[in-house]
């Protein structure tokens, strides 16, 4: 199947690589010509502009936009909508706000265009591990794009089937979900990221407690010199708190036990705020997710070990760098 990809950063480029390895054709465009050139060397077809990308594609066109949420995504989709023809499909695989998806879908359908939102989880590891995808849009278009989603997905990865799911949608067990109409995919991904904030904060606070177990404020008999890297490693192996985030934590501690490479200035990319706002709109109490978001705000004034741990995890799964001069 042929796919156009706009935005060849950490995730967009790896999505293209995974598709190329499985026999799909990709026409690619990015404002950075070096990114385009690298992927052209790997087998993609290089486009010089949005107009050129559209001209190279077979109809109906399927174009995946993988750009940061906000104005750049908004502008790109607006420009595409003026260039595409009825029946063509725009896919937003970034972290857009779900209410923007609903609005865009309504605007695009008036032009005869289709819109799909794909919450995409997998970070910089997706090329090898695959992606977990939460999809919103018309069932007909989602099914048409199944050859793309099926090879991008993580697959079963030797995870046993959950008892009682024998008659459920098998796509879910392979790592992708048609969550509902436009906006549903990014809504589910938004809450996923809010939960991610909470899980990361729990690990970070726990490891800070472990780190300070040798505090001079404690009685000598209550002090422990603990190896955090070893603790993270042993927890990975059969404990009830094992997870990929813990795997990334163990990797960070193995190479830098004191996390000296990090300042502990923890950014938030928007989804945590949106999740808390959604909880407020629904009158759903979310004290853990709210506290985790506020902890990120506090990190910009308090450079604790816990905050360094959060930065290390963010770099581990998404390649996120702390702001220079933080």
C-alpha positions, 0 to 999 in steps of 0.5 A: 500500500502507498502512504505519504508521510509528512514529518520525518522526526523521531517517530515519523521517520521510523514509521516510514522505515518500518513500512519500507521493510514490510514492502509498502511504498512511502512518499516522504516530505519534511522541511528539513531536506536532510531527513528526506534525503536519508529516507530516500537513501533507504528506499522512500520516494522524496518529495520537494513540497506538499504539492509534489508529494500529492502529485506523486501519489495514487488515488485515493491518496492516504497522507499521514501527518506526523508533526507536533501538535499545534499550529504546524499541524493545523497549517499543514492540514489546512494546506493539504485540504486545499490541494487534495481531491474528494476521497483522499484521506488525511491521517494525523498520527501526532498528539493532537487535541481530540476536540481539534480532530472533531472540528477538522473532520467536520471541516474536511468532510465538507470538501469530500475528504476523510480524516483519521486520528491515530494516537501513536505510542512507541516513541523512538523504539517503534521501528524495532518494537512497533507501535501501539495505536488508538484510532478514530474515524470512519470504519470503512477508512480504518479497514482500508488502512488495515495493511498499514496499521497491521505492520506498524503495530507491535504484534502479539509479542508473546503476550498471552491472550487475556482469558475471556477475550476469545471472541473480541477484536483480534486487532487489539491483541496485535496492538491497535484499536479502532476506538470510535469516531474521529477524535476517539483515538486521540482522546484515548491516547490523551488519557494514556499519556496522563496515566503515563505521567502518574506512573512515571511520578510514582517510580520517580518518588519511590527511587528518591526515597530509596536514594535518601535511605542513607540520610544523615537525619536518620538514626545510624541503624536505620540507614541503608546504602542501596544500589538503585541500579540493582533494585531497578533490575531485580524489580524488572524480573517478576515483580508486580511493578514491572513495566517498560518504564521500569526497563527504561529506568534500569537502563538509565541507572545502569549507565549513570547511577547518579543521573548526572547527565540530567538537570531534573527540569521536566517538560510536559507536552500538553496531554497531561494538562488535557487529561486533567481538563477532561477529568474536570469537564467530566467531574471525575476525580483524578488526584494522582494524574493532577499531582503528577502534572503539578510535580512537573511544574514544580520540577522547574524550580526544584531539581531533585533526584526524582525529577532527574529520574523523570527526565531520564525516562522521558529521554528513554522512551521518546528521546526528549531532551531537557531544554538547554540552559535549564 
